Amino acid sequence: MVGGIDPVLMGHFRRSIADPRCFWNVCRICRSYRMEDLRHPRGAYSMVDRLSRCCNVPISREQRDYAANWLMNCGVNPQCPVQSRRMWGIVRGGWL
C-alpha cells in the first residue's frame, strides 16, 4: 500500500502554487479529471505530468511513480466538492 505524499515534492509544489497564475492552472488541471481517470495509470500519470509541467517542478521517475500510485490508491474524486476540499487540505499541509 502506498503511504502519504512525498514531502519534498509537495514542498516544491506548494511553493509553485503560491503564484496565482500557477494556482489557477492547477485548479483547472485537477478539475479536468474524474475519479475513474485517476484509478488507472494513464489518468494518474497524466495528472502528475501535467501538474509537474504547470508548476515547473522537476520530478524523478521514482517520484512520478510514487505520486501516480498514490493517486490511484487514494480514491479521490476531483469532481466532488467535498473531496476537492480534502485535496486542497492536503496541499495546504494536511493529509487525506
C-alpha positions as CSV (number, residue, x, y, z in Angstrom):
1,M,0.0,0.0,0.0
2,V,1.2,3.5,-0.8
3,G,1.8,5.9,2.1
4,G,1.5,9.6,2.1
5,I,2.7,12.1,-0.4
6,D,6.4,12.7,-1.0
7,P,7.1,15.7,1.4
8,V,9.9,17.1,-0.8
9,L,7.8,17.0,-3.9
10,M,4.9,18.5,-2.1
11,G,7.1,21.3,-0.7
12,H,8.2,22.3,-4.3
13,F,4.5,22.1,-5.4
14,R,3.3,24.3,-2.6
15,R,5.9,27.0,-3.4
16,S,4.9,26.9,-7.0
17,I,1.2,27.3,-6.5
18,A,1.9,30.4,-4.4
19,D,1.9,32.2,-7.7
20,P,-1.8,32.9,-8.5
21,R,-1.3,32.1,-12.2
22,C,0.1,28.7,-11.4
23,F,-2.7,28.2,-8.8
24,W,-5.5,28.7,-11.2
25,N,-3.8,26.4,-13.8
26,V,-3.5,23.7,-11.1
27,C,-7.2,24.1,-10.3
28,R,-8.1,23.7,-14.0
29,I,-5.9,20.6,-14.3
30,C,-7.4,19.0,-11.1
31,R,-11.0,19.7,-12.2
32,S,-10.3,18.1,-15.6
33,Y,-10.0,14.6,-14.1
34,R,-12.7,12.3,-12.8
35,M,-12.2,9.6,-10.1
36,E,-12.4,7.0,-12.9
37,D,-9.5,8.6,-14.7
38,L,-7.3,8.6,-11.6
39,R,-7.9,5.0,-10.8
40,H,-6.0,4.0,-13.9
41,P,-2.3,4.5,-14.7
42,R,-2.9,6.6,-17.8
43,G,-5.0,9.2,-16.0
44,A,-2.9,9.2,-12.8
45,Y,0.4,9.6,-14.7
46,S,-1.1,12.2,-17.0
47,M,-2.2,14.3,-14.0
48,V,1.2,14.0,-12.3
49,D,2.9,15.0,-15.6
50,R,0.6,18.0,-16.2
51,L,1.0,19.3,-12.7
52,S,4.8,18.9,-12.8
53,R,4.9,20.9,-16.1
54,C,2.4,23.5,-15.0
55,C,4.3,24.2,-11.7
56,N,7.7,23.8,-13.3
57,V,8.6,21.2,-10.7
58,P,11.2,18.7,-11.8
59,I,10.2,15.2,-10.9
60,S,12.2,11.9,-10.9
61,R,10.9,8.7,-12.2
62,E,10.6,7.3,-8.7
63,Q,8.7,10.4,-7.5
64,R,6.4,10.2,-10.6
65,D,5.7,6.5,-10.0
66,Y,5.1,7.1,-6.3
67,A,2.7,10.1,-6.9
68,A,0.8,8.2,-9.6
69,N,0.4,5.2,-7.4
70,W,-0.8,7.4,-4.6
71,L,-3.4,8.9,-6.8
72,M,-4.6,5.5,-8.0
73,N,-4.9,4.2,-4.4
74,C,-6.4,7.1,-2.6
75,G,-9.7,7.1,-4.5
76,V,-10.1,10.9,-4.6
77,N,-12.8,12.4,-6.9
78,P,-11.8,15.9,-8.0
79,Q,-15.4,16.4,-9.3
80,C,-16.9,16.0,-5.8
81,P,-16.9,19.3,-3.9
82,V,-16.2,17.6,-0.5
83,Q,-13.3,15.6,-1.9
84,S,-12.0,18.6,-3.8
85,R,-11.8,20.5,-0.4
86,R,-9.9,17.5,1.0
87,M,-7.4,17.6,-1.8
88,W,-6.7,21.3,-1.1
89,G,-6.4,20.4,2.6
90,I,-3.5,18.1,1.6
91,V,-1.9,20.9,-0.5
92,R,-2.2,23.3,2.5
93,G,-0.4,20.8,4.7
94,G,-2.9,18.2,6.0
95,W,-3.4,14.6,5.0
96,L,-6.2,12.8,3.2
